[in-house]
């Protein structure tokens, strides 16, 4: 029975690690898209430049 529990914990940890890694990769990809302007079609650096010019 203890082998079953150990195996179950190992599998749960492995799945948890995979889910976390997948989530982190997706979050990093979204961050890259947003900072490059690909997601919104307007570079973030240009947004800040435009905001500063409006002052």
C-alpha positions, 0 to 999 in steps of 0.5 A: 500500500505504501508503494501505491501512495508513493507512486501516486504522490510521484505522479501527482508531483510530476503532473503538477510540475508539468502544469506549472511549466506549461502555465509559465511558458504560456504566461511568458509567451503572452508577456513577449507578445504584449511587450513586442506589440504583436498582440495589440498591434502597437508596441508598448514602448510607443504607448509610453512615448505617446503618453509622455508627449501628451503631457 
